[in-house]
Amino acid sequence: MKLLLSVVLTMVMAITSPTLWASTPDKELYSESAAQHQKLDLNSASAEALQTLPGIGEKKAAAIVAYRNSHGGFSSIEQLKDVKGIGDATLENIKSLLTLSQ
């Protein structure tokens, strides 16, 4: 009887635990929502910030920053296609999430 009670109490505690309520999908939805409202500045965003864009991982983010540094910045968002690994499809997916300062 004590074992059964112990198991039931453990299950109740696990089910009501606040950490179980904070699931990853909710966090992803929040991140996507935030990304829709705040655009990244292509000429000042860090590699870490660029990695939040869909299809941009560590290597592509580093390539974007390296291109930006060696060319004195981007003059247009479309210039991203000059970065190795960024093609038409990637640009189409992320251009609405970017802005450009001079």
C-alpha positions as a Markdown table, in Angstrom:
| # | Residue | x | y | z |
|---|---|---|---|---|
| 1 | Met | 0.0 | 0.0 | 0.0 |
| 2 | Lys | 2.8 | 2.4 | 0.8 |
| 3 | Leu | 4.5 | 1.6 | -2.5 |
| 4 | Leu | 1.3 | 2.3 | -4.4 |
| 5 | Leu | 0.8 | 5.6 | -2.6 |
| 6 | Ser | 4.4 | 6.6 | -3.2 |
| 7 | Val | 4.1 | 5.8 | -7.0 |
| 8 | Val | 0.8 | 7.8 | -7.2 |
| 9 | Leu | 2.3 | 10.8 | -5.4 |
| 10 | Thr | 5.4 | 10.7 | -7.6 |
| 11 | Met | 3.2 | 10.7 | -10.7 |
| 12 | Val | 1.1 | 13.6 | -9.4 |
| 13 | Met | 4.2 | 15.6 | -8.7 |
| 14 | Ala | 5.6 | 14.9 | -12.1 |
| 15 | Ile | 2.4 | 15.8 | -13.9 |
| 16 | Thr | 2.0 | 19.1 | -12.0 |
| 17 | Ser | 5.7 | 20.1 | -12.3 |
| 18 | Pro | 6.1 | 23.6 | -13.9 |
| 19 | Thr | 9.0 | 22.5 | -16.0 |
| 20 | Leu | 6.7 | 20.0 | -17.9 |
| 21 | Trp | 4.4 | 22.9 | -18.8 |
| 22 | Ala | 7.1 | 24.8 | -20.6 |
| 23 | Ser | 7.4 | 22.6 | -23.7 |
| 24 | Thr | 9.8 | 23.2 | -26.6 |
| 25 | Pro | 7.1 | 23.8 | -29.2 |
| 26 | Asp | 5.7 | 26.8 | -27.3 |
| 27 | Lys | 9.2 | 28.3 | -27.1 |
| 28 | Glu | 9.6 | 27.8 | -30.8 |
| 29 | Leu | 6.3 | 29.5 | -31.5 |
| 30 | Tyr | 7.4 | 32.4 | -29.4 |
| 31 | Ser | 10.7 | 32.7 | -31.2 |
| 32 | Glu | 9.0 | 32.5 | -34.6 |
| 33 | Ser | 6.5 | 35.2 | -33.5 |
| 34 | Ala | 9.3 | 37.4 | -32.2 |
| 35 | Ala | 11.3 | 37.0 | -35.4 |
| 36 | Gln | 8.2 | 38.1 | -37.4 |
| 37 | His | 8.0 | 41.4 | -35.6 |
| 38 | Gln | 11.6 | 42.3 | -35.3 |
| 39 | Lys | 13.8 | 42.2 | -38.4 |
| 40 | Leu | 17.5 | 41.6 | -38.2 |
| 41 | Asp | 19.8 | 44.3 | -39.6 |
| 42 | Leu | 22.0 | 42.5 | -42.2 |
| 43 | Asn | 24.8 | 45.0 | -41.7 |
| 44 | Ser | 25.1 | 44.7 | -37.9 |
| 45 | Ala | 23.6 | 41.3 | -36.8 |
| 46 | Ser | 25.9 | 38.9 | -35.1 |
| 47 | Ala | 26.5 | 35.4 | -36.3 |
| 48 | Glu | 24.5 | 34.1 | -33.4 |
| 49 | Ala | 21.5 | 36.3 | -34.4 |
| 50 | Leu | 21.8 | 35.3 | -38.0 |
| 51 | Gln | 21.5 | 31.7 | -36.9 |
| 52 | Thr | 18.0 | 32.3 | -35.8 |
| 53 | Leu | 16.9 | 32.7 | -39.4 |
| 54 | Pro | 15.4 | 29.7 | -41.1 |
| 55 | Gly | 18.0 | 27.8 | -43.1 |
| 56 | Ile | 21.0 | 29.7 | -41.6 |
| 57 | Gly | 23.3 | 27.6 | -39.5 |
| 58 | Glu | 26.7 | 28.2 | -38.0 |
| 59 | Lys | 28.6 | 28.0 | -41.3 |
| 60 | Lys | 26.3 | 30.2 | -43.3 |
| 61 | Ala | 26.1 | 32.8 | -40.6 |
| 62 | Ala | 29.9 | 32.9 | -40.4 |
| 63 | Ala | 30.1 | 33.2 | -44.2 |
| 64 | Ile | 27.6 | 36.1 | -44.1 |
| 65 | Val | 29.6 | 38.0 | -41.5 |
| 66 | Ala | 32.9 | 37.3 | -43.3 |
| 67 | Tyr | 31.4 | 38.6 | -46.6 |
| 68 | Arg | 30.0 | 41.6 | -44.8 |
| 69 | Asn | 33.4 | 42.4 | -43.2 |
| 70 | Ser | 35.4 | 41.9 | -46.4 |
| 71 | His | 33.1 | 44.0 | -48.6 |
| 72 | Gly | 32.3 | 46.8 | -46.2 |
| 73 | Gly | 28.7 | 45.7 | -45.6 |
| 74 | Phe | 25.8 | 44.9 | -47.8 |
| 75 | Ser | 24.3 | 47.5 | -50.1 |
| 76 | Ser | 21.1 | 45.4 | -50.8 |
| 77 | Ile | 19.5 | 42.3 | -49.2 |
| 78 | Glu | 19.7 | 40.6 | -52.6 |
| 79 | Gln | 23.5 | 40.8 | -52.4 |
| 80 | Leu | 23.2 | 37.9 | -49.9 |
| 81 | Lys | 23.2 | 35.6 | -53.0 |
| 82 | Asp | 26.9 | 36.5 | -53.4 |
| 83 | Val | 27.6 | 34.6 | -50.1 |
| 84 | Lys | 28.6 | 31.0 | -50.6 |
| 85 | Gly | 25.7 | 28.7 | -49.6 |
| 86 | Ile | 23.0 | 31.4 | -50.0 |
| 87 | Gly | 20.8 | 30.8 | -53.1 |
| 88 | Asp | 17.5 | 32.0 | -54.4 |
| 89 | Ala | 15.4 | 29.7 | -52.1 |
| 90 | Thr | 17.3 | 30.7 | -48.9 |
| 91 | Leu | 17.1 | 34.3 | -49.8 |
| 92 | Glu | 13.3 | 34.0 | -50.5 |
| 93 | Asn | 12.8 | 32.4 | -47.1 |
| 94 | Ile | 14.6 | 35.0 | -45.1 |
| 95 | Lys | 14.4 | 38.4 | -46.9 |
| 96 | Ser | 11.2 | 39.4 | -45.2 |
| 97 | Leu | 13.0 | 38.9 | -41.8 |
| 98 | Leu | 15.9 | 41.2 | -42.7 |
| 99 | Thr | 16.5 | 45.0 | -42.9 |
| 100 | Leu | 19.5 | 46.9 | -44.1 |
| 101 | Ser | 21.2 | 49.9 | -42.5 |
| 102 | Gln | 23.8 | 51.8 | -44.4 |
